[in-house]
Every structure is written in structure tokens, then in C-alpha cells.
Amino acid sequence: MTTSTLTRTRAFLNRETTGGVLVLIGAIIGLALANAPSGPAFRALSQTVLGPASIGLDLTVSQWAQDGLLAIFFFTIGLELISEIRVGSLHDPRKAAVPILAACGGVAVPAIIYTAVIVATSSTQYLHGWAIPTATDIAFSLAVLVIAGRGLPSGLRIFLLTMAVVDDLIGILVIAIFYSHGLNLLALLAAGAAVAVFAILVRRRKMRWWLLIPVALIAWWCMHASGVHATIAGVALGLVAPAVRREGETVSRATRLGQLVGPLSNAIALPVFALFAAGVPISLTGSGGDGGLFTHPLVWAVTAALVIGKPVGILLTSAALTRWTALRLPDAVGTRDLLPVGLLCGIGFTVSMLIAGLSFRDGVAIDEARAAILVGSLISAVLGGLLLHHDSRIARGPDMNEDGVPDQDVRPL
């Protein structure tokens, strides 16, 4: 492969739309395999144990996808977070205040709706899954926005990206606090030391990837052994990368690492995780006394939280902030854009699937929760896409965010 072809391939795989499409393909294949005659063989493959038990790495194929490969994706999330905090949309808290607080509303209301449905159906054994509908899938939601929202202002992408990044940050904190078990302090300290060594190496005058990889693997293994979910190591490693360019650099170290690791995350880590996470058997009618998919309280709770809770939480928070405070939406973004964007935030795939797997020990409950994530995310994507397309065809005013100043940044998506 020539240098130019390799460069183009890397650029293609780093696109947000590419990642979203590949994850969708992985999910469709997994869903098809699990519900075809190959279902038992696919389930047996996902439960096959690989790795040395002597060091605690005797994980199933599905666990390797969830704990191992997904850590690569979380590393790119860490890189994106630090870039946004240092030089991006989260750099100025005043400009980022509305989407940051809207994201908090978009986390709280789905959790409340989920809990209300679970309590109302007397299914309190599933309360531990309250965090399942709180996360937004960045790749999927941005892919739908780019495809369906052509012609809308670019500020809408920044607004959605900020909310999605904050969502992921909250999701990471939730996993670390509520879904970690049997804390091993010594292993956790060792993981912290490995992250510190990574931070030193990534700041050296000449960054050597062949030194970074083994240190990153040690950090992941120690985090896994500590009882804190191993993907947190990926986030921690990403957050210590320099996000500001040094003299003589065309891009920052964080951006450079993102360009290198992004294709691996988009082309392998996320699709393989989606393959096994979405590979759940779905019965619409039920059999042997089972009422089927839509009779399970988990399905109703997760679906309602994603489709209703996300847009309601974002709309209410944003409307309250812009009405009763001096805070305003980004340039060229109006209140009419909030419903379709809120629906896109209901596309909760990657992190939601991960939390579903961490919430329950019962395999049936995990399958029902993940099936509900698929249903809720699909409904949110379709409704959000249709509303975005409708929104793009309506004329926009000169001061959409109503801050008293004509919109300056009206660049289209």
C-alpha cells in the first residue's frame, strides 16, 4: 500500500460517519447471527474462554471485546475529552455552559424515567440498571446529524458533540463509582503508576510508540486486576496526553495519537464489540409461556428512558437556562433544533451496552436490556433524522439563539 493510499485510508477510518456505519454493520451482523440457526454456535463462541488464568486474564471472547478492545475506544474518548477541555468546546465554560448542563439534564431525566417504570412494574430487581439509558453514542449520533442535517449550522454539531462528550464523561464516572467491584488498592496504585509513566513518555521530546504500548498494556492489566473496570485505564491514558501543540509540531500529541489509534478503534474495536454486544436473541411473540420482547419491564424502562427521557431532559434544561439566565445557545442554533438533537442523544449504544453488561448477573436480563437499547436507539435515530431533515428545509432567522446579536457563524454542516 502506497503512502498516499495509506493516508487516505487512515483519514477515511478516522471519520465520525465511518465509525458510526461500521458499528452499525457490526451490530446488524451480531443480531443476525444470534437470531439465525447459527445462534447456539455464536453464543458458544462468545462464551469461549481465552487467556492465562494465572494472571487473571481467563476471559471469554465477549469479555475480551468488552474489557479489552473497548479500552481502545475509551482511550480515544480520553484524548477527545482532554482536547475539548484544553482547546475545544469545553475550554470556555461560559460558551459550553448550556450544552454541559443540558447533558446533565439528559442524564438525570432518563435515569428517573427508568427508575419510575421499574418501580411501577414492581421489578425492583432491575434497579441497578438505572445508568443504562444515560449515555450518548458519539459515533452514531454525529453520523446521523451529518447525514440527515445537511445545511444546518455547524454550531449544532458543536452543541451535540459537547453534550455527547459530557455524557461519556458522566458515564465513565458512573462506571468507575457504581460498577466496579472488590477494589484492590495495590493494583489500583500500580495502574496509576503506569499511567504516570505513560504521561512522562508521551511528553518526551521524541514520542516513541513502541514504548507507549507496553506501558499502556500494563496500566490496563493493573486496572483490570484492581476491580475498577478496565476501560477506565483507556480514559486515564488518554487524559494525560498533551493537548496543546508544542513548538515545531503541526498537531498536538493528543491529536496525533487520536489519528493513529482512531482507525483501530473505528475499524476493529467498536465493530467487534458491537458484534458481541448486539448479538442477543430477540423473540417478539414469545414461546413456552414467555411473553416476548415487549412484555419485559426492562425493555419498556430502557426504551422510554432513551426515546422520551433524553429529549425531555435536554429540552427542559436548555429552555430553563435560556429563559431565566443570561446563558444562550451557540451561534445560529435555535430552540427548534433542540428536539431533534435531544432525540439523537437517545442513541445510546456503546457505553449503554457496556453498562447493561455490568448491571446484571442474569444473562437474560442483560440480553433484554441490550435488545431495548437497540430498539430505543433505532427509534431515536429515525425520529431524530426525520426531524433534522425537516428542520434543514425551513428558513432560519438572523438571530436564532436570541442573544440580541445577528448570528455570525452560520457555516453549514
N, C-alpha and C positions, 0 to 999 in steps of 0.2 A: 504494500500500500504506500503510495507516494505521500510526501509531507502535506501537500495541498489537500489530498483526499482525506488524510487523517484529521487535518484541521477542520475540514467541512463536516466530517462525521462527528467529531467532538462537539462542534457548535450545534449540530442538529440534536444530539443527545442531551445537550445542556438546556434545550428549550423547555419551558414550562408545559407547553402543549404536548410535546413529545412524551414527557414523563407521565402526564395525565392519560394519554392514549395507551401507552404501554401498560400502565397499571390496570386500566380498564380491560385490555386484552387478557392480562393475567387473571383477573377476576372472572371474566367470562369463561375462560378455559377451565379454571378450577371449579366453577359452578357446574359446568357441563360434565366434567369428569366425575364429580361427586354424585350427580343425578342420572348418569348413564349406567349401563350394565357394568361398567368398569369401576363403579362406586366402591365396592369392598376392597378391590386391589389398590385403589387410590388412597383409601383410608389406611390400609395396611402400610403403604409406602410412607405416609405422613407420620405414622407411629413407629417406624423403624428407628432403632437406637444406633447412633453413631458417636464415636469419640471415646477417649480413655476415661474409665470410671475412677482411676487412681487420683486424678486431679479434679474430679467433679465435673467433667465435661462429657458425660454419657447422656447426651441429649437426643431427643427424637428429631427427625428431619424437620418436622413442623416447628419445634423449639429452636433449631438452628436458624430457620428462616426468621422467626420472631425475635430471638435474643441476639443472634449473630449478624445476619445480613441487615436487619433493620437498624442496627447500631450505625451502619454506614450512612443510612438516610438521616439519622439523628445527628451525625457529625455535620452533614450539610446544613441541617437546621441550626446547629450551633454557630456555624460560620455565617449563616444569613442573619441570625439574631445579633451577633456582635457587629456585623457590618451596618445593620439598620440602626443599632444603638449608637454607634460611633459616628457614622457619616450619613445615615439614611433617614427613613421616615420617622424613626423614633428618636432622632438626635435632638429635635426641638420639642420638648414636652407640650408647649402651647399649641403647636400645629398638630401634634399627634394626639392631643387630649381626647377629642371626640371619638375617633376610632378605637383608642385604647379603652376608654370607659364603655363604649358600645360593645366591645368584645367581652368585657366583664359582665355586662347585662346579658349578652348572648351565651355566656357560660352559666349564669345563675338561673335564668328562667327555664332552660331545658332541664336542668337538674331538679328544679321544683316540680315541673310537669311530670317528669319521670317518676319522682317520689310519690306524687299525688295519685297517679294511675296505679302504681304498685300497691299503695295503701288502700285505695278504693276497691281493688280487686282481691284484697286480703292475701296478697302474695309477698309478704314482708321478707320471705327468704331470699328475695332478689334485690333487696335494698342496697346491697353492696355495689351494685352496678350503676349507681346514680351518676357516675362520671362518664359513662359510655357516650352519651349524646352531646358532650360539652366541646369536643374538638372539631376543628375545620380542616379538611384536607386541602392543603395549599395547591398541589399539582392539579387536582380535579377542578377545584373552584376557579382557579385562574384560567384553566383550559376552556371551561365553559364561557367565562367572561370574554376571552379573546375571540372565540368562535362566534358567539351569539351577540356580542356587544360592539361589533364593528361600527365605528363612527361616534361612539360615546366618548366623553372626555377621558384623557389618560389619568386624571385625578381619581377617577373611580377605581382604577387598578391599584393606585397607592393606598386608597381607603380600604379596599378589600385585603390587600397584602398586609397592611398594618394589623387589621383585625385578625387575620389568619395567623400571623406571627405571634401575636399576643395570646391567641387561643392555644397555640402549640406550647408557648412558654408556661401557661397555666396548666396545660395537660402534663407537661414534663414535671412540674412541681407536684401535681396530684399523684402521678405515678411514684415519684420519689417518697412522698409522705404517706400515702394511703395504700399503696400496692407493693410495698417492699416487706419482706418477712425475715425474721430471725437475724437481726443485724449482727454482723461480725466486725467489731470495731477495728481490729488489727488489719483485716483485709481491706476495709474502707480507707484506712490511713495509707496502706500500700498503694491503693488506687490513686489517692490524692498525690502521693509522691511521684507516681508515674506520670500523672497529668502535669505536675510541676516540671519534671524533666522534659516532657514534650514541649512545654511553654518555652523553656530555655533553648531547646534545639531549633524550634521554629523561628526564633528570633536571632539566630546566628547570622553572621554576615552572608554566608552561603548556606541556603537551606538544602539539606540532603534528605531526600525522601526515603532512602534505604535505611536511615537511622530512625526516622519518624514511625515507620510501620511496626517494627518490633516493640517499640515503646508503647504505641497505641494498643497493640495486642495484649501487652502486659496489663495496661490500665483496664482494658475490657475484662480480662480474666479475673483480676482482683475485684473489680466491681461486681462481677457475677458471683464470686465467692463471698462477697460481703453481705449478700441478701438484698441489696439495693438493685433494682432492675438494671441489667447490663447495658441497656440502651442509653442510660444516663451518662455512661462513660463517653459515648459518642458526642453528646451535647457538651460535656465538660471540655473535651479536647477541642471542639470547635470554638468554644467561647474564649480560649486562651490564645487563639491565633491573632496576630496584629491586623487590625482592620484599616489602619491608616498607612498610606504609601510612604515609603522611605525615599530619600534622595536617590535618584537613579532608577527607581522602579516605575514601570508603566502602570502596574496594578498592585494592590496591597497583597500581603501574604494570604490573607483570608480569601480574597477573590481568586488568587492563583490556585489555592488548594481546592476551592469550590469548582473551578474549571477542570481540575484534574480528577476529582472524586465524583463530580456530578454525573458524568456518563455511566460510571459504575453503579451509582445509586439508581439512576433512572432506568438503565437497561437491564440490570440484573437484580439488585437488592429489592426494589419495590415490586417489580412484576412477580418475582418468586414468592415474596411474602404474600402478595395478593392471591397468587395461585392457591396457596395452602389456607390462607385466612378465609377466602370466599368459597372454598371447597366444602360446602355444607349441604347435606341432603335436605331438600325442601319438599314438603308434602302439603299441597293446597287443600286437599279433601280429607286427608287423614285415613288411617286404617287401624284395624284392631282396637277400636274404641278411642283412638286418638283423634281429636277434632281437627287436626291440621294446623298449618302455619298461623292463620289469623285468629285462632282461638287462644293462643298463648299470651298471657299478660305481658311478658317481656316484649313481644312484638309490638303490641299497642303502645306500651310505655316508650320504647325507643323511637318508634316511628313518629308518634305525636310530638315527642320532645325535639326531634330533628326538624320536622316539617312545620310545626307550629311554634315551638319554643324558641328556636333560633331567630326567625324574623321578628317575632313579637319582642323578645328581649332587646334586640338591636334597635328596632323602631322606637320602642318606648324610651330607651336610654338616650338615643340621639335626639328625639323630639324634645325631651325634657331639658337636655343640655342647651340646645339651640334656642329654646323658648325662654328659659329662665336664667340663663347665664350669658356672658359675652362670647362664649365659645361658638365657633361656626364650623360648618363642613368645609372640606377642601375646595379650592377654586373650581368653579364650573360644575360642582356636584350639588344637586338639589334633594329635597326631601322625597321627591317622587322616585329617586334612584334607590332609596333605602330598602324598599320591599324586595325587588329582585336581588339586590346584593345580600340582604338578610337570608333569602332562600338559598343562595349559593353557599352561605356559611353553614347551611344544613347538610351540605355534602360532607359527612364525617366518616371518611373511610379509614385511612391508615392508622392514625392514633386511636380512633374509636375501636377498630378491630383489635388493636393491641390491648386496650383497656378491657374489652369484652373477654379476652383470653385470660386476663389477670383477675377478673372479678369473681369467677365461679370455678369450683372444682368439678361440677357436674358437666360432662361433655354435652349433654342435651341442652342445657341452659346456654352454654357457650354457642352452640350451633344456632339456637333460636335468636340469641342476641345478634349474632353476626348476620343472620338472614334478615333481621329487622333493619340493621344498618344498611344493607344492600337496598332494601325496599325504600327506606326513608331517604337515602342519598339519591336514588333514582328519581323519586317524586320531586325532591328539592331541585335536582339538576334540570329536569324537564320544565317545571313551573318557572324556575329562575331564568332559564334560557329563553322561554317564550316571552316573559315579561321584559327581559333585556332587549329582545328583538323589537318588541312593540315600543319600548322606550326610545330606541335609537331612531325610530321613524317619526317622532314627534318633535316639532321645533322647540329649541331651547332659548330661554330668555337671556338677557345680557348680564344678569346678576343672580345666578342660580342659587348660590349659597346665602344670599340675602345679607351680605355684610356691609352693604352701602357703597361698595366699590365695584365697578364693572369687572367682570371676570377677565383675568389676563392670560392664564394658562388654559387655553381651550384646545390644545393639541388632541387629536382623536387617537383612539386606540389603534 
